[in-house]
Amino acid sequence: RFKTTKEALIRLNPELCGREKIYAGQILTVKESTPSLGMISTNGYLYYGTPRERLTSIMPYLSYVTVCSAIYKDCHVHNLHPCEETVNFITSNGKAPILRIYMTELPMNETDFANSVAILAKSSGFFGVTLSSLNSLSNDKDSLSSLVLAVRKALIENDLLLFAEGDIDKDTSYMDYADAG
């Protein structure tokens, strides 16, 4: 998928310590072969009503465009507005659209939620998903981690990315993000 080599993966991921085995769900640094998606990526947030001219002007500086277009409430993921035209515009400019889902509550069934998120993202042409900060919904770190792991699994199975959204008021290490903490 990324047109890389074993040697490049080992070089870009020193934490592998030369090991040749990797496993599903492991977070790795991969250098894209596409020039517009390099080692440094930039994510822009696109909100409903943003003028097309504004998006066009910043598009050359972005790798990903997070489209804020869904909400989870009343035990369902709801589209806030149609985004097919926006997703097509983003991908036609060689960028990767990411679906942002606003979370208003924790799902009762993590697996059902994770699968519905993956199906929505994949069927709508998104490359991945980001969930709004979950820390405001619960102090139970175990249940939050379990939810994120269920989402991560469903997305990986559908060849989609999971983007973490952190709380900038808290000290969070890189490993917390990498481990979906």
Buried (B, 14 or more C-beta within 10 A) or exposed (E): EEEBEEEBBBEBBEEBEEEEEEEEEEEEEBBBEEEBBEEEEEBBEBEEEBEEEEBEEEBEEBBBBBBBBBBBEEEEBEEBEEBEEBBEBBBEBBBBBBBBBBBEEBBEEBEEBBBBBBEBBBEBBBBBBBBBBBEEBEEEEEBBBEBBBBBBBBBBEBEBBBBBBEEEEEEEEEEEBEEBB
